[in-house]
């Protein structure tokens, strides 16, 4: 998928833009890790706001919200993390 204008904010390298892949994975503590990478790259980055609480709708609901935020852009972060 492509990021929206203004891209997505990562903890490691700041804003990234362009074609990306997003993964939302459960952690042992009950939260979810959200990672993002440039399409086809090997390096993964932490989307700012990760790890995040899993909402009542579950991991898929969180992932869907993250995808919407990244597609919107504006330095997207994990929804509910004080940004998008």
Buried (B, 14 or more C-beta within 10 A) or exposed (E): EEBBEEBBBBEEEEBBBEEBEBBBEBEEEEBBBBBBBBEEEEEBBBBBBBBBEBBEEEEEEBBBBBBEBBBBBBBBBBBBBEBB
